[in-house]
Amino acid sequence: MEYSKINNPKVLAALLDWQKGDSAKWLSHFSKNATLLDDGHPRDFIKFSTEAIGKEHFISIDKVENNSMDIYGKFHSDTWGDFKTYFKFRIGEDGKFDQLMIGQAHY
């Protein structure tokens, strides 16, 4: 996996915890009331994080934008198969991520 494209240490740390399937560490990067948008639709962030982690992961990092806050790549889901996706992180006032936007990517 090509992680060197990600130059934002906060995003890299969160993504590595996602990839390892460590939900406690993944959640520690986010503020208490973090929100999730899935293809623009609100979802329960905690439920998504605890159900998907360990069953879904990036299989490649293809593109990085917005000071490494936006990650695009090929993704594997045990439920949905393989597809291109994005994770877009937003940092809140407390220095932790307060929003994650995910969805299918077209690039």
C-alpha positions, 0 to 999 in steps of 0.5 A: 500500500502506498501511504507516502502520498498522504502527507497529513499526519492526522489523516495518515494515523486515522487511515492506518488505524482503519486499515488495521481494523482498530475501531477504538483507535480509529474513533479516538481521532474523531470528536465526540459528535462527529458526523458521517455523510455517505454519498451526501446522505447522513449516517450514524458515524459510530455505527458505521465505524464499528460495523465496517471496520475490519470488514472494509479497507482500502486496497490502493491509494490512488489520489490524494487532494486538499492537503491529504484531507481527501483520499481516493482509492480502490476499496474492498467491502466484504458486503459490497465487493471492490469499488473506487471510493473517497474518504474526506476528512474535516478537522473541527475546532478541537483539533480532531476530525468532526466530519467524514464524507465517504462515497463512491468515486469516479476518477 
